Amino acid sequence: MNRAFDVTTSLLATMARLGSGAVVGGLGARPEKTLELYEFEGCPFCRKVREALSILDLDAMVYPCPKGGPRFRPEVERRGGKQQFPYLVDGNAGVEMYESDDIVSHLWQRYGTGRPPLALSLGPLTDVSAMLASATRLGSGASYRPAKRPDKPLELWSFEASPFCRIVRERLCELEIPYWLRNVAKGSPSRESFVARSGKMMVPYLVDPNQGVAMFESADIVAYLERTYIE
Ligand SMILES: N[C@@H](CCC(=O)N[C@@H](CS)C(=O)NCC(=O)O)C(=O)O
């Protein structure tokens, strides 16, 4: 896809959700064990959960499940009984769950201040705007492209409302590359340590421990992922 078109449509996706996932909200307890999320970028229901993670400043291990993906889709079916996404594993609470609204409520009860914000509480309106956000990207981040499997997961600093981060997450998803999602939305307490590590406050920022690579710039990251992992 043409870069200007990519950025414009990704920005439209953010606008369809009125920027939800740009700013951190009221935070509660922090998880000891890593949250695990099985999802795919083109799925509107998964977007709701990713917004929740950004607002609650929660990191997660993301296992991408693009359509046709041979690796993590069957794992979800083994664990939960069906291939439906999003699917959250929270070892802190001893729960594994489907259903975006249930996941969002769980996250707010456990790691927030009780009730999700309006943007994630409007039922059909929330779902329709999330579907609109997915539609603007014309199926990007929904289907598997055969790729090499990295030995170690990659790490991505990101937040949901950033159009540039979305473009990178789409590619990670299509290539079925698992990654630590490090959320650093505006107001995130993690921003300071991120800047100390990376040198500046800019996302997306990708670290690939398999190749000893760390980089900014969504276009460069996408080119790197394609060069390194597409078979
Ligand atoms: N009510 C569910 C709907 C989830 C849903 O329909 N997810 C779709 C993807 S957007 C799905 O899992 N489809 C099966 C598939 O992709 O194989 C929720 O909110 O989580």
The ligand as an ORCA input file, in Angstrom:
! r2SCAN-3c Opt
* xyz 0 1
  N     -18.706    -10.669     20.849
  C     -17.335    -11.015     20.563
  C     -17.168    -11.006     19.078
  C     -15.787    -11.478     18.697
  C     -15.701    -11.789     17.219
  O     -16.697    -11.911     16.503
  N     -14.458    -11.895     16.741
  C     -14.215    -12.283     15.357
  C     -13.084    -11.455     14.773
  S     -13.452     -9.741     14.658
  C     -13.737    -13.706     15.313
  O     -13.170    -14.215     16.272
  N     -13.945    -14.378     14.192
  C     -13.460    -15.711     13.997
  C     -12.221    -15.713     13.215
  O     -11.594    -14.677     12.987
  O     -11.831    -16.826     12.847
  C     -16.430    -10.023     21.253
  O     -16.838     -8.872     21.492
  O     -15.297    -10.400     21.592
*
